[in-house]
Amino acid sequence: MAISTKLMMRQGQALVMTPQLLQAIKLLQFSNLELSAFLHEELERNPLLEAVESDDFPDAPQERGEGDGGETGFDGVGEPREGDWAQDSLAVDAGQLAAELGTEIGNAFELEGQRGASADASGSLEGAGLSANSWTGASGVGGDGETPNLEAYVAADASLHDHLAEQLALASSDPRDRLIGHAIIDAIDETGYLREDINEIAARLEADFERAAAVLATIQTFDPSGVGARDLRECLAIQLRERDRLDPAMQIFIANLPLLAKRDFPALARLCGVDEEDIADMAAEVRRLDPKPGRAFGGAPIQPLVADVIVRPATDGSWMVELNSDALPRVLVNHSYAARVSAGAKRDGDKTFISSCLQNANWLTKSLEQRSRTILKVASEIVRLQDAFLAKGVEHLRPLNLRTIADAIGMHESTVSRVTSNKYMMTPRGIFELKYFFSASIATTSGGEAHSAEAVRYKIKQMIDKESPLDVLSDDAIVARLKEIDIDIARRTVAKYRDSLRIPSSVDRRRAKQAMMRENAPAL
């Protein structure tokens, strides 16, 4: 049979992921910040979408249909003002704004001089033409009737890199040293440590290693003390050197920081050639140092955690589950604007563009509505199954998996997994990620209801917190105590849970507790 190419037509069925469906799935797993960034891009791309602040419409009416000639959205807020879409209302005369601000600032200084002269003459501020509104800028309001925001003129906090660059400009006048210094400063992280090898920096700049090392030594003398260190030992050594406390014994002491972490004072005393009392004084001095000198300047702005779901106790003893309105995006489709633009469009391409924008906007609002419903449905089922945790605490957290929630609400496990990712629930016991309520099950010795792994982890932490310095619990002892309360668990599982809680072993805990007892013991 000869091999040849030919055209064939076949008919079949296949599941196709449309772009709209992919968008809905992507919206489902977005966090609040990711969803806000995505909607911001869509608002810039689609002229028919409009973001509405919650303060603009405190009492949201019911959702309107397309036949009302208004806007539709999953939050059902009202129609925007006609002037919001006017071309002249969106225009800003920068020259006029600058002139108004300049006039206002100039008047402020003139009135200040008049105030002093008038106060000397009559002892009154009213003669200078000042009033309470003069300091708030009421005399120079803009066309919108709002006063300028004085907080916008407050200087931003200086970063660690800016602080070091200012000191470098004063410490060195050689352009080559400044170039090397700026490269080293750029390689310093927000905690104050140099995270790039000095050899690589010198090779990248085609500079001598000795010159780069000398510049690094200069930077290590800058404020804050300990900045530019390559590890913790060097950071502590820099701070001790500035305090004139880096003697040979202290050098050996900070060179054996793992022994200090284990509180092995006898071994440190042998290495340093001093007694244990001097070792205790040296340890106290090291504790007064700053292991992260750059943190005083802060780092990236901390984004506050916003809960997606709020759980409150009801009067009848049940739980009220509702979506957090502050975390929900408010996006509307302006159908009236779409109708006006479509009626004025002359070319087919313009009409196609408006039709496409309208279709995408309608699909986006429906996807947001479906996202909210799904989150509420999953959260309600979690609250129903974990009501004992909400009422009594972590010890009563039940084992739970994705399949249980998926079967209860009639969805796929992957959908539940996307919903619980990066979503948070505010409860009377704090804010928890939705995935926190899903944990493995630990069997019981009597064959009864299984325990949650998170509840068992909490019991282990409670046991270790209550242990006596003279009777430190080993992992085997913890296993025995857990079996007494009907929890069947292996020793390696206890060790794994203890490591996840960042709790040291029984030997390290015993040494640390005994050292603390010696430090707190009254002197005879």
N, C-alpha and C positions, 0 to 999 in steps of 0.2 A: 504494500500500500504506500502510495507516494505521500510524503509529508508536505503540506502546503498551508498557507494562511487563508482564512476565510472569516467572514462576518456572520455572527449568529445573534439572534434575539431571544432572550430568556425573560421569564416573568417569575418573580419571587417576592417574598416578604422579608423585611429586615428592619431592625430597630435602629433608627437614625437619631443622633443627638443634634437637635437644631441649635443654632446659636442662642435662641431665647431660653431653651431648656438648660443649656450650659450656664447661662447667666444666672438663672434661678438657683441652680445647684451651688454656684460660686457665692451667691449672696447668703445662702444658708449657713455656710461655714465662716463667714466674715465676722470678726469682732466689731465692737462699736467704732474703734478708730479706723479700721480697714473699711468699714461700710461708709463712714463719713468721708474718707478720702475718695472712695469710688464714686459716691454721689456728687462730690465736688467736681470731679472730672466730667460726669454726665451733665451737670448743670452748665458747664462751660461749652459742652459739645452740642447739647440739644436746647434750642431757644424756646421750646414749648414747655420745658420743665421750670418749676419755680419752687425755691426753698422758702418755707414759711417758719418763722420763729414762733415758739409757743406763746410768747408774751403778746404777739399780735392778735391772737384769737384765743382769749382765755376760755370762752365757752364755745366749743366746737359744735356746730349743728350736725344733722345727719348727712350721710354721703349723698351727693347729687349724681344724677345720671347725665349722660351726654346730651340728652334732649333739653336739659335746663339751660343750656348755653353758658354754664359756669365751668368750674374746675372740678376734676375728680381726683381723688387720692384715697389711700387706704385710711388716712386719719380723718377724712371727712370735714375739713375746715372750709370756711366760706370763700367767696370770690375775692380776689385782690382788688385794690382800688384801681380805678381807671388811670389815674395819674402815674401809677407805678410803671406803666408801659409807655408813657409819653417820651418822645425822644429828648425833649428839652429838660425833662426831670432827671434824666440819666446823665446829662452833661454837667461837668464841673469846670468852672473857670478858675484855673490854678493861679492866674495872675491876680484875680480879684481876691482869692482866698489868702494869698501871701500878703497882699496889700492890707487886708483886714487884720491879719495877725500882726503885721509890722506896726500898724497904727495902734493896735491895742497895747503892744509891748512898749511902744514909745510913750503912749499916754500914761502907762503905769509908772514909768520913771519920772515923767513930768509931775504927776500927782504926788509922787513920793517927796519930791523937792518942795512942792507946795504944802504938803502936809507938815513937813518940818518947820517951814517958815510960819505957817498959820498956827501951829501948836505953840511956837515960841511967843507969838503975838497975843493970841487969845486963849491958849490952853485948850482949844477945842479942835477936833478933827473935821468938823462940819465945814469950817471955813475953807478947807482945802478942796472941797467938792468931793470928798471921799464918803462912801457909804459902805454898808456891808456887802453890796453887790460888786464893789470895785475890785475886791480881792478874788472874786469868783469869775470875773470876766464878763459880767452881765452887761457892761456898757459896750462890749464889742462882740455881741453875738452875731452869728452868721445868718444866712437867709433861712435856715431851718429852725431858728429860734433856740438852738442848743449852744451852751457855752463850751469853749475849748476844754479838752480834758488835760488837766495839769499833769496827770500821771504819765502822759505820753512823752513828757519832757524830762522825766527822771532818767538819770544815767544807768545803764545796765551794769551788772556786776562784772568785774574784771575776771577773766578766766586765768587758769594757771599758766597757759602759754603766753598770754599778754603780760602777766606779771613777771615772768622770767625774761621775756624779750625786753622789757623796760630796764631790767637790771643788766642785761647783756650790753645794751647801748651805753651804759655808764661804765661798765667794767672793761670794755675793749674798744679801741679805736681803729684797729686794723681791719680793713674790709674782708680779708680772707678769714680771720678768726671769727668775725661776725657771721660770715656765710656758714662756717662749720658749726658755730653755736646755734644758729637758727635750725640747721638740719638736726642737731641733737635735741633741741627743744621740741621739734615736731615729732620726734620719736618717743617722747615722754608721755605716758598715759595719764589719765586723770587722777590716779592715785599717787603719782610722783615718781614712778619707776621708769628707767630707760629700757624699752622693750626691743631695741635693735642693737645688734653687735656693733661696737665702735669700729671694728675692722671693716665691716661692710659700709658704714657711713664714710669712713676715710677713702675706701676704694671707689665709692660712687662719686665722691667729689674730687677724686684724684689728688688727695692731700696726703701728707706724711702721717703715719700712725702716731708718732710722738707729738705732732702738733695737735691732732685731734684729741689725744689723751690729755694734753695740757688744757685744751678748751673745756673738756669734760670736767677736769679737776676744778676749773674756775667756776663752772656752773654748779658744781656740788657745794660751793660755798654760798650760794644764793639762799634767799629766803623763799620758802620755808626750809628749815633745817632738815637735811636728809634727802632733799630732792635730787634726782639724777642718779640715784643708786640703782645697781643692777640686780640686787637681791636684798632680802631682809637683813642679812648679816652686815652688808655694806651700809645699808640705811641706818642701822643702829650704831655702827662704827662712826659714821659721819656726825651723828648727834652727840655721841659720847666724846668725840674729839673736840667739838666746839665747847663742850663743858669741861674740858681738860680732865676727863675721867677714863681715857683709853690707855690704861696701864697694861703691862704684860698679862696680869691675871685676868683683867677684863677682856682682853683679846682672846684668850683661851676660852673664857666663859661664853662669849657670843659666837665663837666658832663651834660650839657644841650645843646649839639651840634645841636639837631633838631631846637631849637629856633634860633640858629645862622644861620642855613640854611634858615630859614624863615625871617631872618632879623628883628626879633621881639626884638629890643633893649630895649624898655621899660620893657618888662617882664624880660629880663636878668638883667637889672639895679635893679629891685626890688629884685630878688633872690640873687644877689651878694652884695647888699647894697652899691652900688656906683652910680654915676650919669652916664648919657648917654655918656658924653664925655670920661670918663674912659672906658666905654664899647667899644666905637669906637677904642680907643687905644689898648685894649686887643684883639679886633677882628683883627686889623692890625697886631699885633704880632703873632697871631695864623696863619694868612695867610702866614707869612714868614717861617713857619715850613714846613717840608717835610712829607706829609701823606703817602708816599711810599718810605721809605729809601732804599730799596733794588734795586730800578730801576736804580740807578747809575751804577750798575755792569752789567746791561743788563740781558738778559735771553736767550731764544732759538734764533738761527739765524733767521732773518726775510727774508722770501723768497719773492723776488720781483714778482709782478704780471705781468704775461705774457699774452697778449691778443691772443686769438685763431683766431680772424677775425679782419681785418683792413678795415676801411671804409674811402675812400678819395673822395673829390669832383672832378668831371670830368669837362672837359672844356666846355661841352655842357649843364651844369647845373644839370646833373644827378649825381649818386653816384656810385663809383667803389668799389666793394666788393671782397676782396681776402683773402685767407688764409695766416696766418703768417707763413712764411717758417721757422722761428727760433723755432716755437712751434711744428712743424711737425716732427715726428720721421723719421729717414732715416735708413731703414732696408732693406737689400738685401738678396737674396737667391743665394748662390754660387753653380751654377749647374756644373761648371767645376770641382770643388772640389768633389761634390757628385758623378760625373761620375768616377773620378779617384779612390775614395774610394770604390765605388760599384764594379768596375772592379777588384780591388785587394782583395775583400772579398771572403773568401773560405767557410765559414760556412753559413748555411741558416739563423741563428739568426742574423748575422752581416748584411746580405742583408735586412732582415726584419726591422732591426733598422734603416738603412739608408733610406729605403723606407718610413718608418713612419716619420722620421725627415723631409724628403723632402716634404711629404704631409702636415705636420703641418706648415712648413715654408711657403709653397705656400698659404695655407689658411690664415695665419696670415697677409701676405702682402696684400692679397685681402680684408681682413677685415679692415685693416688700410686705404686702398684706399676707400672702401665704407664709412668708418667713415668720411673721409675728404669730400667726396662728399655730404654726408647728412648734415654735419655742414654748408657747403657753401650754400646748397639749403635752409636750414632753415634761415640762416642769411640774405640771399638775400631777402627772403620774408618779414622778419622783417623790413629790411631797406625800402622796397617798401611801406609798410603800415605805417611806422613811419617816412616818409621823412619830415613831418612838424616839428617834434621834432629836427631832425638834422639841419634843416634850421633856425628855430625860437626859439627853447628852450623848457624847460620843460612844459611851459604853454600850448603848442600845442601837448602834448603827447596824443595819442588816446587810448581809451579802447581796450584791445586785450585779447584774450584767446587762449588756445591751439587748440581748435577745428577749429578756423579760419585758423591758419597756417596749420594744418593737412589736411583740405579740399583743401587748395590751392596747396599744393605740393603732394597730393595723398598719404599720410602716416597716420599711426595711431597716436592718441593723446599720447599714451605711448612712442612712438618713439620720438616725438617732446619734450616730457618732459625729456627724457634721454639726448637728444642733448643739451637742454638749461641748464642742471644742471652743475654747476662748469665750464661753458664756458664764456669767456669774449670777448667783442667787443670794439676795439679802434676806437673812433669817434673823429671828430674835437671838440666835447664838453666834451671829457674825456673817461675814460674806464668804461664800464658798464657791469654788468652781463647780460646775455641774458634774464634771468627771470625778469630783471628790466622793460623790455618793455611790460610785461604782467600785466595788472591791471584791477580792476573791473570798471564798468561804473557807473557814477552818472547821474541821470536823470536831465533834464532841466525843468524849470517852463513853458516854451513855447511849450514843446513837440518836440523840434528840436533834433539835434545830441547830443548824450550823451557826458559827460566829463569823462576824466580818473581820477581815484582816486588819482593817483600820482600827476596829475596837480592840483587837488583841494587841496591836502596836501601842495603843493608848494605855492598856493595862500594864504592859511591860515598862513603859515610862513611869507610871505611877509607882510600881514596885521599886524601881531604881531610885526615884526621888525620895522615897521614904526609908531607904536602907540606912543602917547605922554605920558610922565609920569603922566600928569594930566588928561588924558583921556584913561585909560586902557580898552581895549575891553574885554567884557565878552563873553562867548560862545554864548549867545543869540544875542549879537550885531554882532558877526561874521556871524551867520546864516542869519541875516537880510542883511548884506552887500553882502553875497554870492547870496542871492535871487535877489539882484539888478542887478547882472551880469549874471542872468539866470541860476543859479545853485540851484537845489532843494535838500536840505540836512537837516537832522535832527540834533538837538542839541547834542544828544548822539554820533552821528557820528563825529561831530566836536571835542567833548571831546576825542574820541578815537584816532583821527588823531593827536590831540595836544599831547596826551600822547606818541604816537609813535615817535613824534619829540622831546620828552623830554623837553617840554615847560611847566612850572608850570602854575597853575591856575591864574586867573585874580587877586585874592586877594594877592597871593604871589608875583606876578609880580609888583603890585602896591606898596607893601611894599618894595621890593628890589629897585625899581626905585627911590622912595622917599628917601631911605637911601643913595643911591648913590648921589642924588642931595645934601643931607646934607654934605656928605663927600667932594664933589667937590666944595661946596660953599666957596667963599673967606672969610677969617676971617676978622671981622670988628675991 
